Amino acid sequence: MLFNGRFNEDLTECTDWDVENGFCYGGASRLMTAVENIRKTDDHVLLLDAGDQYQGTLWHVVHRHRPIVDMMNLLRYDAMSLGNHEFDHGIAGLEPFVNGVNFPVLAANVKLGKSALNLRIQNWIRFKIANISVGIIGFITPETATLSSPGPDVVFEDIIPSLKIQIQRMRQEGVDFIIALGHAGIEMDRLICQTVPGVDVVVGGHSNTFLYTGPVPSVENAVGPYPEVYGDDRRHCLVVTSYAFGKYLGSLRLQLDELKNGSIMKWAGNPILLDKRFTENEQMSELLKPYSAMLDVYKKKTIGKTMVELNGMCRISECNVGNLIADAVVEAAIRKSEFDHSNSGLVVIVNGGSIRNFKLTSKSNFTMADLYHMVPFRNDFVHLTINGSQLLDVFEHSVSGYSTTNALGKFLQISGARVLYDLKQPAGKRVRSVLIRCQACTLPRFESLKLNSIYSLMTNTFLAKGGDSYSMLANAKYNNPLSSISDVEAVLGYFKRHSPVTVGLEGRIMFTDDDLYVATCQS
C-alpha cells in the first residue's frame, strides 16, 4: 500500500545549487519512478492519496486543477480522499478535478447539496485482492467548513458516526478488510482506530505528522513509530501518514490472513524519502514540460526589490512579511477610496495560515514566483464594522491554543494596531493591552482600545466568514467588499510603489516575556 501528498519538489523552489547537492525532494517524476519500481516487485499494490492536492504551490496558482489531474491519472491512483483545500474555490472549483480524474474520490461524511458531484464522490469503494475483499472509505475534517470556502450548500458531518454507519454496510456487503483514507489529522486518525470497529488501517493527512521507525533519513523529527498500532491480539488497527509536500512516499506492506476475514498477520514499512536516488520518469517529465514552460515564463518576471530579508514565519510572532501584506491592504483600500476616513485609521488582520513559510534574502529581486509563494491563496479582502469588545475577542482568539511547537494558522498579523499578550494567563484573558491607530485624526497616533467604540476592520473573506473559528467576525457588520482587491494585487502594487522595500519589525505584536518589552519596562 502506497500513499503520497503534493507533487512539487518540496514546498519551495529548488535552486541550481540545491539540485546539484541533492537537497531537492519529491516531485511527480521521482514519485512515479518509486511507484513503478514497487509495482514491478509487488503483486498487489494500492496507490492512495489523502487529499490537499489543491493550493500551496505556484503550479496550482497558474494551472489550477489541470496538471494535478494529468499527473494523478498517469500515476494510476486507486483512490483519493478529499482534503480541505480541495474546497478553496467552492464546488465550482472542485468539479473539474473530480470529473477529470479516472479513479474514485471518496468522502463518507460530506453532503454536497444539489451538486452533480454527489454522484461522483463516493462513500467507499471495494477491490478484490487475491481472495480478500478490500474496502476503502473516505473522510474529511468537518473543520473544512471554516478552514476553506465550500459554500453554504456543503455539509460536513461528524466523522466517527459517519464511518460507523458506512462500515456496517460494508461488512454487510462482504467487505473483509477496511482502509479508512482521510484528511483530518493524526488525533482523529488515532481516534478512528480506537473507536470505530472494523477499521484495519487508517491512512491520514492534514496534520503533516511524521511517523518513522528507526533512524530518520532527513531533518524531520518522528513523533511516533511507523505504523502506530492499536487494537489487540484478535484484530490490529494501524495508523500511517506520509508527512507533507510530497517529500516522502508512504509505504506499508501487509500480510493478511485469508482464513480470518483478512486480519493483519504481519506488517512492515516506512516512508520512502524521494531524493536523488530516484531518477525522473521520462513519461512524467514529458507530461509536465508544457506546464513547466508556461510556469517558467510567468514566475521569472521581476516586480520589485527588497533591501531587507523577508521572513514569512508568521504563526508564532510578528513577521515582516505579515506587516508588509497588512500594510499593502491598507494602502490598496485607501487608493481605491473604499475606506471612508482620510487617514490610515484602519485595522487589518491577516491569519498566519494564509502566508506561506516564505523567505527571501536581502538585496534580492522580488518576482512573480516570490509573490505567489508568499500569498498562494489569492484572498479577497472585505471591510467590516466591529465594536471594541468584538475586536478584543478577535485578538484573544489569535492566541488561544498558542504553541511554538504546534504553530496555528489562526495567529494574526496586523496593521493599524499594537497588541501585548501575556501567555501566562489562561486562554481568553491573554490580551494585556491593545492600541489602535486613531480613526479620525489629522496626525495618526495610537490610542487605547475602547470596548464600546466602533472600528473599521479589513480581513480576508476566509476570516470574515468565521474561518479558523473566528465566529465573532461572522457576526460583524459587513460593508462593501473590495471586490477588485486581493492580497496578491495589494502586495503587487506595494512592491511597484515602494521598491526597494525596507519593511521591518515594529513591535506590533509583543509578549510580556519578550526581551524588547522587558527592556522597555525597565528603561
N, C-alpha and C positions, 0 to 999 in steps of 0.2 A: 504494500500500500504506500503510495507516494502522494505528497501534497506540498503546495507552494503558495507564495504570495505574489507580490508585484513582479513585473518583468524587467524594469530598468536596472542598470548596473548601480546597485546601492541607491541611496536617496539623492546623492549629489552627482554632478557631472565628473567624470574621470579626466584628469589632466594627462598629458603625454607622459609625464614622469610617473604618475600612478600606474599607467598601463605597463610601462617598461619595468617597474619594480614589483608588479604583481599585487597592487593594492586596490584593484577593481574587482568587484564580486557580482555574481548573479548575471542577469540578462537572459533574454529569451533563447539566444543561441546556445549559451552554456547549459541552460536548463534542458533544452531539447537533447543535447548530447548526453547528459546524465540520464535522462529518462529513457532514451533509446538504448543506452548501454544496459540498463536494468531489464528492459523488455527482451533483450537478446538472451539473457541468462535465466530469467524467471518465467514460469509458465502463466501464472495468474497475477496480473498487475492491475491495480485500480489507481488512476491518477485523479486526485481530488483537489478542489480549491475552496478555501474557507471565506472567500469574499474580500471586498475592498480593492477591486481592480481599478475602480474609478478614483481620480484625484491623486494629488501628491506629486505629480511629475509634469514636466513640460510636454511630454508625449500626450498626456490627456488634455492639457490646456489647448494644444494646437489641433489634435486629431480626434479628440473625444473617443467614442467607442470603437472606431473603425480598426485601428491596429490591434486592439485587445481581442476583438472578435476573430480577426485573421490569425493571430498568434495562437490563441487557445484552440481554435479549430485544427490548426496544423499539428499542435501537440496532442490532439485526440484525447481531451479530457473526458472522463467518465461521468463526472457530476460536479456541481458547484453550488455552494450556498451563497445567499446574498449577504453583503456587508452594508453597514450604514451608509458608506459613501456612494453606493450604487443609487441612492435616493437623493443625491445632492442636486440633481436637476429635475426632480419630480418624476412622476410616472412617465411623462413625455420623454425625458432623457434616458429612462431605463428601457423603454420599449425597443429601440433599435438594437440594443445589445442582446436582450433576451430573444428577440426574433431572429437575430443573426447567428447565434451560436448553434452548433449541431449536437449539443449534449444537454442533459436535463439541468435546469436551475431549480433549486429546492428551497422551500421556506414553509414550514408547517404552521407557523404562528403569525402569518400575515394574511390580511384580507384587503384586497385592492379595489374595493368598491365595485363600480360597473366596468372597470377596465378589462379589455380582452386578455390582458396578461394573466388573469385568473385561470385561464385555460392553458397557459404556457408554463407558469410557475407551479410546480407540483409539491405536494407534501412530502412524498417519498418515492423512491424508485427501487426496483428489485433486479438483481443479477443472479444468474446461476453459475456458480464457480465449483467445478468438479460436481459433487453430489450435494452441495450445500447451497441453500437459498440465502443470499446475502442482500439485506435491505439497507439503504442509506436514506436517512431522514434529515431534513434541513431545519435550521433555526437561526434566528437573528435577534439581537438585543432589542427589547421594546423601547430602549432609550433612543432608538433611531428617530422616533417621533420628535425629539427635541435636539438630537445631535445633528440631524440632517434636515432636508426640506421635502418630505414625501408628499405634502399636501393634505388637505382635510379629509379626503375620502379613504386614506390608507389607515388601517387599524392594525396595531401590533399587539398581539395577545401575550399573556404570560407564557413563558417558555415551558416550565415544568408541566402544568396541566395540559398544554397542547401536545407535548411529546407523549404523555401517558395515554391520551386518547388515541393518537395515531399508532403508537406502538402496540396497543391492544389489538387494533385492526390488523396490523402487520402480522402479529402472531396468529390471529385467526385465519389469515390467508396463507399460512405456512412458511413464513419467513423464519429462518433458523438463527441467523447472525445479524446483529444490527449495529450499524455505524451511525452515530449522531454527528453530523457535519454542520458546524455553525460558527457564528460570529457574535460572541457575547462576552468574551474574556475568560481568563483562567479560573476565576472563582465560580462562575456559572458552569464551566466545563466540569469542575470537580463536583459541584452540587448535583449535576445530572448523573454522574457515575454513582453517587452516594444515595440518590433518592428516586431514580427512575428505573424500575425493574425492567429487565430485558435488554438494556443497552450494554454492548460489549466493548465498544471503542468510542471515545469522543475525540474528534479532530477539530480543534478550536482555533480561533483567531481573535482579533480585536485588541487584546491587551499587549500584543507584541512580546509575550512571555518566551523566555529562552529556557528550554529544558535540555539537559545533556547528561550522559553518563560517561565518566572518565575525564581525561584532560581535554579542555576546551580548545578547539583549533584556531580560534581567533580571539578578539578582545572582549567578547560578551561574557557576562557572569551568569552562570546557570543558577536558576532559583530552585531547581529540583532535578531528580533523575528523569531519564527518558526511557520508557514512559513512566508516568506516575501510575501506580497500581492500587486499585480499590477492589472491594468485594471480599470473597472468602475462597476457601478451597473448592467449593462447589461451582462457583462462577466468578471469573475475574472481570473487571472493567478497567480499561486502560485509557489514560488521558495523554494526548500528544499535541504538540503545536510546533511550528517551524520558525518562530521569531518574526521577522518583518523584512520588508523591502526586497524580497526575492533573493536574499543573500544565501539562504540555505534551502535545500530540498529536503523536506521531511521524509523519512524512510522508516517504515515499520514492517518487519517480516513476521508473519503469524503462521503457526501450525494449529489447525483446527481438528477437533475430534468429530468425525462423521457419525460416530455411534452415540454421541452425547449432544445432539442438536447443535453442532457447531461450536461447542465451548472451546475456549482457548487452552491449548496444551502447552505451547511454548511461544516465546516472542523474543525478538532481537531487533536492534536498530539504533539509529541516532540521526540527527540532522546532518546532511551532507553539505559541507562548505563548497559553494560553487566558485572556486577560484581558478587560477590559470592552469590547473591540471586538466580542466575540461576545455577542449578546443571548441571553437564556434561551429555550429552546424551550418553547412553550406546552404541547405534549403531554407532554413530560417533566416539566415543573413540576406539571401536574395529577396525574401518576402519583405524584409524591413528596409531595404535600400531606398525605395521611393519615399517612404515615410521619413527616413533619416535625412535624405537630401532636402526635403522641404523644411525640416526642422532646423538643419544647419544654417540655411539662409536666414531664417527668421530669428534665431537666437543670437546671431553674431552682431546684430545691429546695435551700435552704441547709442545710448540715450543720455548719458551724463558721466560724471566722475565723482568719486568720493575721496576726500583728503584724509578721512579717519577710517579706522576699522569698523565695519558694520557687523554687529553681532545679534543674531536672531534667537538667542537662548532667552525666551520671553515668558517662561511658565513659572518662574520662581522669584523673579525680581524685575526691577526696571531694566529695560534694554533700549539701546539707542535705535534699533530698528523699529520697536514699538512706538517710541517717541516720534520717529520720522513719519510713520504711517498715520498716526493720530493727528499730528500737525498738518500733514498733507490733506487730510479730510477737512480739517477746519478751514484751511486756505481755499480748498475747492468749493466749499459751501459758501464762503464769502464772495468768491469770484462769480459764482452762479447766482448770487443775490437771493439765495434760498434761506438766508439767515437774516432775521429782521433787524438785529442790532447793528450798530455802526462800528462796533469794535469786535474783538475776538472773544467776547464773553460767552463762550460755548464750551460745554464739556463733551469730549469724545471718548468713548471707551471701545477698546478692541480686545477681543479674547485672544489669549496667547495661542490657543489651538488653531487660529486662522493664520498664524505666522509660522512658516517652516523654520527648522533649525538651520538658519542661513548664516553664512559667514563670508565676508569679503575683506581682503587686506586693504590697508590704507594706500592712497595714491593709485587706485585702480579705476579702470573704466567700468561703468555700470551698463550692462547690456540687457536686451530683452530677456535673455535666458535668466539673468540675475533677478529681473523684475518678477518673473513668474515662479522662480524658486522661492522668492521672498513671500509672495502672496499668491498661492496657486489656485485659490478657490473663487476668485473674482466676485467678492462680496459686494452687493449694493448696500448703500447706507441710507437710513431714514432718520427723520427729525421727530423726536418725541418731546413732549412736555411732561415733566416729572416733578413731584414735590421733594423737599429736602429729606423727609423721612424715607421715601422710597429710594432716593439716591444713596442714603446711608445703608439701606438694606442691600443695595447693589454691591457696595464696597465690602460689606460684611460677607456676602456670598462669595466674593472673589477669593477669600482666604479660608473659607470653611473647608475642612478637609485638606488644608495646605500641607504639603510634604515636599521636601527636596529630593527624596528618593523615588517618589511616585508623582512626578510633576503633573498637574492637571491643566487641561486646556482652558478651563474657565477663568484662570488667573488673568486679571485685566491689565492692559497697558492703557495709559491715559494722556489726554491733553486737556488743559483748562482746569486742572485740579491737582492738589497735592495731598496725599494720604499717608498717615502714620499708623502703622499696625503694631500691636503688642501680641505676639503669638503665644505668650504665656497664659493668656486669657482663654476661656472656652469659646468655641465657635459661636458666633452671634454677638460677641462682646469684644472683638479684637480691634476694632477701629478706635484708635486713641484720639485722632483729630482729622478733620477734613477742611481744607482750604479750597475755595472756589474762585476762579477769576471772575471779577465783578461783571455783572450782566449789563449794566448801563452806566458806564463812566467814561469820561474823556481820556483819562490816563489809566490804563489797565493795571489792576492790583489784585492781590488775593485777600479774600475775606472768609471768615468762618462760615461754615455751612449752617443755614437756618432751617430747622425741620419743617416749618410752615411756609417757607418761601417756595416759589415756582422757578424751576430751572429748565434751560434748553439743553437737550441731550441728543447727541447723534451716535448711532451704533449701527452695526450691520443687521441685515434682515434676519439673520440666524438668531442673534441675541434678542432682537425686538419681538420675535415670535415666542420667546421663552426658552430658546435653546440653551443647553448647558444648565438647565433648571433655573434660569433667571425669570421666574414666573412674575416677579414684580414688574418687569419690563413689558410683558404681555398685557398687563393691566394699565400701562401708562397711556396717556393721550397721544394718538398718532396724528402727526401733521403731514404736510405734503411730502412725499418721498423725493429724494434726489434721484429721479429716475434715470438721469443721464450720467450719474457718477458712481463709479465703483472704486474699491481700494486700488485696483490696478491703474485706473485712469488718474486717480488722485496722486499716486506715487509717481507715475509717469510725468505728469505736469510739474510736480515738485522738483524732480531732477532737472527738467528742462529749464526751470526758472532759477534754481539755486545752485547749480553746479559751479564749482566743486562743493559738494555737501560737507558740512562740518558738524553735524548733529552729535550731541554727547549725552551724558547722564546728568540730570538736573535736580535730583532729589525729589522727583515727582512721587515716587513710591519709596517709603522708608520703613524700617523696622526698629523697634526700640533698642535692639541689641546691635544695630549697625554701628560700625566704628565712626562713621560720619556723624550720626545722630548723637552718640555719646560725646564726641569731641565738641559738638555744638553746645550741648548742655553744660559741659564743663568750662567752656570759654566765658 
